[in-house]
Amino acid sequence: MAALPLWGGEIRQLFPQLSPVSSSVPYDICRPDHSVLTLQLPVTASVREVMAALAQEDGWTKGQVLVKVNSAGGEAASQPPKQHFHLVSSWSLASLPSPTRAASAVFADAIGLQPDARGVATSLGLNERLFVVNPQEVHELTPHPEQLGPTVGSAEGLDLVSAKDLAGQLTDHDWSLFNSIHQVELIHYVLGPQHLRDVTTANLERFMRRFNQLQYWVATELCLCTAPGPRAQLLRKFIKLAAHLKEQKNLNSFFAIMFGLSNSAISRLAHTWEVGVVWTAPSWECWLGLGLPQQLLNCLPSQRLPHKVRKLYSALERLLDPSWNHRVYRLALAKLSPPVIPFMPLLLKDMTFIHEGNHTLVENLINFEKMRMMARASRMLHHCRSHNPGSEQTLSTRSPASTWAYVQQPKVIDNQRELSRLSRELEP
């Protein structure tokens, strides 16, 4: 399908600020021994330019390749964790061993990308890292320890902050990310880099990464909370957090929290979701403060989820209803006045359907109706940001500074298999 010439040929003249050739970001390149080399390169640097910088800084040889590795796989503790690999160099896939797939393990997948692919650092997924390695060593790589996520939860720290204050902190940070997105990034994201090579979608990708991060943050914290009582309290806090995010019109993070609560590793925790009378005396904090063994704590009466909180969750769930093209959400969004942070994945889905479902050229003439629909969708950002957030969304001074730092970059487990394993340990 032909692209509109104006978007591809004159985009830098229309939006020169979107071609940040001088803007640099850190590229953390891992070696097989998990040592890290940090390069400062332009945000739009191509894979070829990254490899050239490695050759200059690290004595890179022509036989090596650049791969990105995630943390997926690995059931048995005696075996090194498996991971997916995506080749991001010009090395031929034919030279790599062919991966096999078994029922009990996830083996590496390799996908070749063009050497002129750009924005490698900003397009990394959660807990993904770039590795430089010899081709024959690709399937022997193990993830960097930081990729595996935390082993201890942060429930005690979260207990110091109210759900409302936590929602305000999340929304403050989300607004800084949301305001940095330019409308044309949406078009670039939908069209793909083959049409707009010199424009980056780094801001949009960072915002989308944040959405995924919050999803897994909820699942991670609940799966790492081993005591039933505190876990029920934490579940209650996340439900209230979602409600406050909705009140603050931060619908993107609202959906992220709700998706995290509906994660299969969390939704299967029947005892945690069990509704009943709240057991409050003595409090779980008192029992934990006594340093009692975990086995004894697990035998204590569970603090159940209050009925009104479960009812609140059911009401919030209705906003996630995908029927009739997310009609419930769209009606709710139409009633909100700015400032609003919309559910970004659905906006991108709408623009993708507009682009792929309508020809750009009809009988060799520009399809202006398609252009109008794309413009109308992208202008949603301008509408949502037409007013600045009020003081109600400012950072609460009652919350510790460490909480603000934690909210900006929470550590998560993004390996669904590991989350499921932890979930089964909590409730077999």
Secondary structure, DSSP 8 states (H G I E B T S, - for coil): ----HHHHHSHHHH-GGG--TT-EEEEEEE-TTS-EEEEEEETT-BHHHHHHHHHHHH---TT-EEEEE-------TTS-----EEE-SS--GGGS-----BTTB---------TT-B-TTTT--TT-EEEEE-GGGGGG----GGGG--SS--HHHHTTS-HHHHHHHHHHHHHHHHTT--HHHHHHHHH-TTT-TT---HHHHHHHHHHHHHHHHHHHHHHT--SHHHHHHHHHHHHHHHHHHHHTTBHHHHHHHHHHHTSHHHHT-HHHH-B-----SS-HHHHHHTT--HHHHHHS----B-HHHHHHHHHHHGGG--HHHHHHHHHHHHH--SS-B--HHHHHHHHHHHHHHS-SEETTEE-HHHHHHHHHHHHHHHHHTSS---GGGS--TTS-HHHHHHHHS------HHHHHHHHHHH--
